[in-house]
Amino acid sequence: MGVFTPSVLTILGVMMYLRFGWVLGNLGLPLTLLTVILASSITFITGLSASAISTNMKVGVGGEYYMISRSLGIQLGGAIGIPLFLCRTFSLTLYAFGLAESIAPFWPAEWGIPPVQLMAALIIIFATAVAGKSANLSLKMQIPIMAAVGISLIALFSGVLSGGFHTPEMVPNYQRSAPEGFWFVFAVFFPAATGFTAGIGMSGDLKDSKKSIPKGTILAVITGTVVYLFILTALSVTSKVDGTMMAKIDPSAPPIWSKIAFLGMVLVYPGLWGAILSSAFGSILGGPRVLQALSLDKIAPKALGRTSKTGQPTFATWVTGGIALMAVALGDLNAVGRWVTIFFLTLYIAINLAAVIEKLVGDVSYRPTIRVHWIISLFGCIGAGIVMFLINPLACVIAISLELLIYWYLKRKVLKSSWGDVRAGLWGSIARFALIKLKEKHSHARNWHPNIILFSSNPTRLMNLTRVANWFNQNKGIVTVCRTFVGDIRKPDVDTSAVQLQMEQELAAQKITAFPVVNIVPNFETGIIGIIQANGLAGMQSNTVMFGWTNGIDRIQRLLRIVRIVSAMKRNSILAYVPEIDSSITHNCIDVWWRGMQKNGDMMLLLAHLLNLNTEWRQAKLRLRTIVSTDAEQHLMNDKLKALIGESRILAESNVIVNKKNENVIELMHKSSKDADIVFIGLGLPELGSEIEFAERLDKLVIGFNSTILVRNAESTEGELIE
């Protein structure tokens, strides 16, 4: 009652009574049967895909929209849900035109040409008024309507058997009334095959959607296909009508069935009117429920989700009726039928695509009781897409463009759903595949990019440091931001979940892409080393460890001890003194101080180049600088730096300073780089026993610049990064 009956009544509806003769008269029997098989194949596969998805969840209000949004996400669901609503709405217009055409023969000749459009408008108003008041009335009418349809079919076959026979036409005759050709006829016919979704549209009212939807849907598709094949074959062989008579459309004349069926119009019209009314009520009941579901998911206005005391979304019903009324202006049954076809095909693409992705991703939550091989669903997806394009390329482009526009709009609204969907599993599967492929490839200096794990004891500067790290990786590497607390993980003093959430919110507010991590460790130094070793997997391990600069000689020594261990682990180190960098202003100068002693120069130059590529630093000149003692050394070093710049293909200028007065090197560097926004310096390691002196000298060096980046290259790619 909930799925099969409304679905089969919609399938055996207006197109069957009013357009099957027209289709047959223009296509001939072979192409007509091909049309039925092609259309039914797409709907049958889509029905299988919908059944598979529906058996994996309790389908709520919204039918197909509910299934797609819960599988592919709220944005894609909305992009399909709105066209689905238009499908239902235009279907109401379609059935109203059909009913108006069937009433037209009774229009008195002296009153002139039957006003089919006006009658269609009045039918829409009537159906909307009834549905807005009660949904039970149309559902209770299903059994007598089904009986009337059955009687009309018996009358048709009896009329065929009681008359003579002739050889069916085997070739198309498009010149009769379909000069646009096969795909035009197919587009008009296809709505006859779309009725199988009528029951799915009432999903929110079903007692057991997992059981009712698959059984009712598949049975309705099979029943409709078999009945269609018998009807078209019967029409093709009866001698009571010929192809020319069937291909003619005359709103003032009775339908072609009345010339064939036993007792003529007496038994045909009750079934025709009942089936059309049932389909119209199905559309005016299903469309508002899609709007209601969109409203509940905050895609449509809140008012559209309100329901009456009887549970009917009354306001959404009247909105649906109003749009259907405006669609009457499209002209006639054929014109509306083509647009319904295009929108329904986009829906079928989405349903099949959802089934394909669910199956391929293989989330553990996807356990349908009806299993459909993903290739079958893929064929349905491709078939619907090809047919949509062949029917009307322009309409196909318009429909897809509309859905992309809706998706873009919903994406910008940053809608958040309260349910999980297949997208997380999809990206997880892609990531796993990529990691496996990455693991198979050996790392090479040519493919190097910084995957940075960042530590900072100063939370106020953490966002600033993270921004710098992102500038270095150019959105191609990974930045992991770590907050580390010393304590007992069994009795934590810090709510790590709350801290991580706060970090995520701060990163989002600053529009910085990074992965925040919060850890509690019993000892700072050993804890940091453990975190570094455990970070990353496959070819995506952190290859660079970044620390914010710290105050106090003891803390600097601690950093240097960690750097020594990190270097032994063949990981690079960056110590960043970045008091404040305003990302909103244009930076003018980047200095790289080159000594060429510990193979840090190539990494410094590469990081400076990566920084220079960012929008905020694009105007900054990159200077490669060094200090020598004599003029002779200046010429040699200048040539060496120019050669290095040429080989590295990095836009920079060389600057060799001669320390003739034997000034303090640190003071000379500070004076020379006072106009530099940021300075890169290679980081050596202190000899054992000289840690304090080294830390003091390093602290004096670092804090004398506007911002300082100390770099240590400890990877196996030393000296190869800028080749």
N, C-alpha and C positions, 0 to 999 in steps of 0.2 A: 504493500500500500504506500509506503513512504518513498520508495525509489523506483521499482519496476513500473508500477502503474503510471505515475506522472511522466516517466521517461518514455515509455512505449506510446503513450497517448500523444506526446509531443513529436515523436518520430513519425507516427502515423497521423500526420496533421495536414496543415494547409497545402504544403507542396505536393503531397501525395495526391490530393483530390484535384488541385487546380493547375499543376504544372507538369505532372508526369506525361500527359499526352503531348504537351508542348515540347518536352525534352525528347521524347521518342520521335515525334514528327520531324524534328530538326537533325537528330543524330543517327537515326536508324537503330535497329536492335543491337548489333555488336558493340557500337560505341556507347550505347545507353547502358548495357550490362557492364561494360568496362568502367563507366562512370560510377555505377553503384559499387562495384568491387573496390575501385580506387578510394572513393570516399569512405566506404565502410572499413577498409583496411586501416586508414588513418585513425578513424574513430575507435576501432576495435583495439588497436595498439595503445591509443591514448587511454581507453577504458582500462586496459591491463595495467598501465603505469599508475593511473589514478587509484586503482584497486590495491596495488602494492603499497602505495603511500598511505592509503586510508587504513590498511590493516596494521600499520605501525603506530597509529595514533588515534585518539578520539577526536574526530573532526568536529570542531565547533561551528559557530555561526560564520557564514561566508563561503561555505563550500570549497570550490577550487581555490579561491583566494586564500582561505585558511591553510590549505595544504601547501600551497606554494610559499607563502610567507613563513610558515613554520619549517620549511625545508631550505629555502634559498635566502631567507632573511627578509626583514620588514621592508627594505627599500625595493628589492626586486619584486616582492609580493605586492607592494603598492603600485609599482609600475605595470603589473599585470592586472591587479584588482580593479583599477579605474577603467581600463578597456573592457574588463569582464562585465563591469556594471553597465557600460555602454552596449555590450553584446545583449544583455538581458533587456535593456531598454529598447534598443532597435528591434529586438525580437517581438516585443509587444506591438510596435508599429507594424512589423511584418504581418503578424497574425490579424491585426485590425484591418489591414488592407485586404488580407485573404477573406475575412468574414464579409467585408464590404462588397468585394467582387462577387461572392456567392449569393449575396442578397440582391445585387443589381438586377438580375433577370426578373425579379418581381416588381421592379420599378415601373409604374404606369408609363406607357409610351407617350401619352399626351403631355406628360410633365417634362419631357425633354431627355437629355443625356443624364444617366444616373450620376449624382455627385459622389463619386467613390471616395474622394479625399475627405469630404465633409462627413460621410458616414463612418469612415475610419476614425476620424477625430472623436465623434460621438461614442464609438465603441471603446476607445481608450479611456474616455471620461467615465463611462459606465464601469469598466473593469477596475479602474483605480478606486472608484467610490466603494465598490463591493469589497475589494481586497483591503482597503484602508479600514473597513469596519470589522471584517472577520476573515481569517484564513481558513476556518473550518468548512465554510460553505462549499468552496471549490473542491476541497479534498473529499467531502462527502459525495460530491457529484461524480466522482471518478468511475465507480462501478457501473451506473447506468450509461455513462458516456462510453465506457469500454464495450458495453453490450451493443450500443448503437453503432459503434465503429465496426464491430464484428459482423453485425447484420448487413451493413453496407458492403463489406467485403464479400460476404456470401452472395448478396444480390449481384455484385459485379461478375463474379465467376459464374453464377447461374446464367446471367445474360450472355456471357461469352460462349458457354457450352450450348446454349439453346439456339444460337445463331450459326451462320456459316463461318468458314475459315478461309484465310488467304495466306499466301507466302509473305512473311515479314519483310519489310524493307531492310536491306543490308548495307546501304551506303547513306551517308549524311546528305541532307538537303538544306544547307544553311540559308539559302536564298529565301526560304519560306518566311522565316521571322527571326532569324538569328544570324545576320550577316557578319557579326563580330567573331563567329567561329566557336570551336569546341570549348575553349576555356571560359568563354562568356556563359555558355550553357551550363558548364560545370559549376561556375560560381553561383548561378541561380539555383541549381539543384542542391548544392552542398548543405544549405541550412536544413534540408530534410534529414540529413544524417547527424545533425548536431544535438538533437533532442535528448541524447543519452545523458547529458549533464543536468537535466532538469531535477532529477532526484538528488544529485549531489548538492545542488543549490539549497535544498531543505535540510542540510546536514545538522544544523543546530536543533532541529525538532525531532531527530531520530532517536529512538530508544537505544539502539546498538549500531552505531555508524560503522564499526569495524566489520560487522556481519552483513548489514543491509546494503552498503554501498557496492562492494564487489559483486555480490550475488545479483542484486537488482540491475546494476549497470551492464554487466556482461550479458546477462540474459536479455535485456532490452535491446542491445546492439545486435545480437544474433537474431532475435525475433524480427526486428525491423528489416534487417538485410534479407532474410528469407522471404518475408512478405513482399518486399520491394521487387525482388527478382521474379516472383510469381505474377505480381500485378503487371509489370512491364512486359513480360512474355505474353500474358493474356491479352493486353492491349494491342500488341504487335500482330497477333494472328486473327483477331476478330474481323469479320467482314462488315460489321455494322458501321465502322468508321475507317477512314483512310488517313495517310500521313498528312495530307493537306488540311483536312478537317481538324486533326489533333494539334497541328502547329499554329492554328489561328487562335488569337486571343481576342475575345469579344466580351467585355464586361457585361453587356446587356443580354448575352445568351447564357443558357444553363451550362454548367460544366460538362465536359465530354462524357463523363461517367453516366450522365442521365440518358444518353443515347444508347448505352450498352446494357446497363444494369436491369435486372428483373424488377418490374414495376417502376422503372425510371427514377424520377426525382423523389418519389414517396419514401424509398428506403435509403437513398443516397444522402439526402439533405440532413436528416437527423444526425447521422454519423459525422458528416462534414462540419456542421455547426457545433456539434458537441466537441469534436476533436480540436477545432480552432479555439473555442472558448476555453477549453481545458489548457491549451498551450498558452493562450493569452494570460490566463490566471497564473499559470506557472511562472511566466516571465515577470508579472507584476508582484508576485510573491518573492521570487528569487532575487530580482534586482535590488529592492530595498534592503534585503538581508546582507548583500555585499556592501552596500553603503553603511549599514549598521556595523558590520565588522570593521570597515575602514575607520569608522568613527571611534569604535572601542579601542583601536590601535593608534588613535590620535593622528590619523592621516587626513580624515575628513572632519568637518565641524562637529562639535560635541552634540549639537541639537539633532543631528541625523541618527544618533544612537538611541534616542529616547523611544520608549515603547508605551503602548496603551495598556489598559488593564487586562486586555486579552493577549498581551505579549506581542502585538503587531507594531512594527516600527512605522507609525502612522505618518509622521512628517517626511521620512525618507520615501514612503510610498507615493506621497503627492509630488515630491520632487521628481521621482522616477516617471510618474505619469506626465508631468509637465514637459520633461525632455522628450518623451515618446511622442507627445503631441506636436512638438516643434519638428520632429523628424518626419512628420507627415509631408512637410514641404519638399522632401527629397523626390517626391513624384509618384512612384508606383511600387508595386510588389517587387518587380525585378531590380529596381535601383536600390531599394532597401536591402534586398537579399544579398547583393554583392558586398555591401559594407558589413553586414552581419557575418558573412563568410570570412572576410579578412580578419576581423577582430577575433572570431572564434579560432582561427588558425594560429594566431599569435598565442592564444591561451593554450592550445594543444602543444605548441612548441615548448612552452614553459613547463607544462605538466610532464612531458616526456623528458625534458632536460633535468628536471628535479629528480626523476626516477633514475636517470643515468648517473648523476653526480652522487646521489645517495648510495647507489650500488658500488660505484668505483671507490668512493672514499671509505666505505666500510666501517662507519662509526659503530661502536658496540651497541649503541642504542637503536640502530636500524635493524630490526628483526621482524620483517613483515611475514605474515602467515601465507600470503600469496607471493611467490618468488617469480620475478620476470627477469630474464637475462638482459643485461644492459644494452646489448647490441640490438635487441628487438625495440627497446625504447628509443635508441639512437636512430633506427630506421624511421620510427614514427616522427621523431623530431625533424630529421632531414626531409622526409616526405612532405610534412606540413609546410616547411619552409619553401621547398621547390614549388609546390602547388600554389602557395600564396603569391609567389613571384610571377608564375605563369598566368595566373588569373588576371592580375592587374599590377604591373610593376610600380606604377605611380602610387596606387593605394598601399602597396606593400611598403614602399619607402616612407609614406606618410604615417602608417601605423607604427612602424619600428621607430621612426623619429619621435613620434608622440610618446612612446614608452620610454625611450632614452631620455627625453626631456623630463618626463615625470620622475624617472629614476634620479636624474641629476638634481632636480628640485628637492626630492626627499632626502638625498644624500647631504645636501646643503643644510637641511633642517636638523641634521644630526639626531635622527630618531633613534631611541634606544628601546629595544624589545626586552620583554621579561622572560623570554624563552631562548633556548639554544637552537642553532640551526646548523646546516651542513657546511657553512662557509669555513668555520673553524677547522673542521675535519678536512675540508678541501685544501686549505692552506697548509695544514699539517702534513698531508700526503705529498704535496708539492715540495715542502721543505725537506721531508725525509728523502724523497727521490733526489733532490739537489745535493743533499749531504752525502748520500751514497756515491753519486757521480763525482763529487768534489773529493771524496776520500780516495777514489781510484786514480786521481790525478796527482802527480808529484808537484809540490810547491816550487815555484821558481821566482826569482827576483822580478821578472817581468810582470808577474801577476800580483805582486805584493801591494797590499793596502792595509792601513792601520786598523786593527780590531782592538779597541782600547778598553781597558778596565780602569776606571777612575776611582780613586780614594781621596776623600778630603775630610779633615777633622773640623773644618769650619763650614757649617751648613749655610751660612749667609752668602758664602762665595761659591757654593757648590754649583748653582745654576750658571754662574759666569764661567766656571771651569768646564762645565758640560758643553756650553756653547762653543768654547775653544776646541774641545775634543771633536765636536761635530764639524767644525770648520776643517779640521785635519782629515777627517775620513770622507768628506765630500759626499755624504749619504750613500757610500758604497761599502763602507765597513760597518762594524757594530760597536756601539758605545754602551758599556755597562757601568752604571753609576752605583757605587757601593757606600752605604753608611754602615760603619762597624762600631759596635758597642762592646766594651769589655765587661763581662759579667758571667753569671751562671745561667746557662740556657734552661736548666731545670727550674730555676726560680728567677725568671727574667724581671728586671726592673723597667724594661721598655716594652711597650706594645708594638712589636715589629710590623704587624699588619697595618696598624694605624699610621706608622711612620712611612711605610711603603705607599699607602694610599695618598698621603700628603705629598710625597715626592712625585707620584704620578700626576696629581692635580697641578703641582707647580710646573712640571715639564710641559703639560698640556697648555697651561696658561701662557707659558713662554714660547709655545710652538717649537719645542725642542724634541727631537726624536732620540730617545735613549731608553734603556731597560734598567729600571731601578731595582736594587737588591739590598735587603737589610739583613745583617748577620750579628749574632752575639757570639763572642769568642772569649775563652778564658785568659788568653794572653795576646796582646796586640800584635807583636811581631810574628809569632808563630801562626796566629790566626790569619793574618794577612797573607802569609806564604801559602797556607792551606787553601784559602779562597782562590788565590791566583792559580794554583795547580788544578783545582777542580773546575775552573771556569771554562765553558765552551765544550765543543765536541766536534768530531770529524775534522774538517778543514777550517772550522770557524772558531778555533781556540783564540783567546786573547793573545796577540803577539806583542802588545805594548801595554806597559803598566804606567799609569799616570797618577802623580800625587800633587796635591796642592802644597805650596810652600808653607813652612811652619816657622813659628817664632821660638827662639831658645836654642842654644848650642846643643843641649842634650837631645832635643827632638830632631835637630838636623842630623846628628850622629846616628840616631835611630833610623832615619830615612836612608842614610848612606849604607847602613848595615843591610837593610832590606834590599836596596839596589844591588849590592854585591851578590846576594843570594839570587835575586831575579836574573842578574847577568849570567850566573852559573846555570840557570834554567834555560838559557838562550832566549830570554825575553827582553825586549827593549824597555828602556825607562825614560820617562819624561817627568821632570820636576818643574812645575809651573808657578811662577810668581806673577799673578794676574790680579792686582788690587781692584781694578775696575776697568772694563772695556765697554764702551758705549757702542752697541751694535747699530745704533741709528745714525751714526755719523760716518763720514768717509775718512778712511785712514790713509796716511800719506807715505809711510816709510817702514820697511821691514829690513832689519840688519841681521846678517848671518856672519858671526865671527869664526873664521876658519883657521885651524892650526895644523890639521892634517896629521895629527900624531896618533890618535886612537881610533881611526876609521869611523868617527862620528859624523864627519863632514857630509857624506852623501845623504845620510838620513836627515840631517839638519836642513840641507838644501831642498830635499824633496818635501819635507813638511812645510817649509817656508813657501815653496811653490804651490802646494795644495791650499795653503792659507790664502795666497795671492789670487787663487781662482774664484774665491767667494765674492759675492756681490759687494759686501762691505769692505773688501780689501782689494778690489779690482784696480783701483786707481793708485794703489801704493807701489812705489818703486822698490825693487828688491836689490839690496846691495850686499855683495860678497866681500867681506873685509878681513884684513889681517894686519899684523904689525911686524916690521922687520927693523934691523938695526942700522943698515947702511943703504946707500943709493944703489949699489950693485945688486944687493938682495932685492931691492924694490923692483928693478927691471925684470929680474928672473921670476920673482913671485907674480908680478903682474901678468907676464906671459903665461905662466902656469894657470892662473885663475881664469884668464880669457879662454885658454884651451879647454879648461874644465867646463866653462859655461857653454862653449860651442858644442862639446861632445854631449853634454847633458840635455841640450835643446830646451833650456830653461831661460826665459827672458830675465836677465839680471845684468848688473854692472859691477865691475871689479873696482876695489879701492884698497890700495896698499899704503899704509901709513909708516913713515920712517921715524922711529923714536930716536932722534939725534941728541936730544937733551937728556936721554936716559931717565925719562919720567917714570913714575910708578905706572905699571901696565894697567892696573885696574882703574886708576884715575884717568888715564889716557882713553881707555875704552868708554868710560862714563861720559867724558867730555865729547868724544867723537860721535857718540850715539844719543846725545841728549834730545835730538829731534826725531829719533826713531820711536814709532808707536809700540813696537815689540822687537825683542832681540833674542836670537838663537845662539846658544853657546854649547860647545861640546862638554860632556860630563865625564871626567876621569874618576878613578877611585883612589882614596888615600892609601899610602903605604901603612903597614901595621905599625902602630905606635905614634902616628902623626895625625890621628883622627880629629883631635880637638883643634889643632892649628889649621887643618884643612877645612873644617866646618866653619871656623871663624872667617877665614879668607873667602870661602864660598858665599857666606851670608853677606859679607861686605860687597862682593861682586854683584850678587843677585839684586839686592834692594836698591842699587844705585841707578837702575834703569826704570823706565816707565812700566814695562812688563818684560819678564824674562822667561825664556823656555830653555831649560837645561836638557840636553838630549844625550842618551847613551845607546849606541847600536850594539846589541849583543847577539844578533841572529847570525845564522850561517851565511846570510846575504851581505855581510860586511863588505863595503866597497863596491857593491854591484847594483845598488838601488837606482842609480841615475845613469846607468850605461845605456 
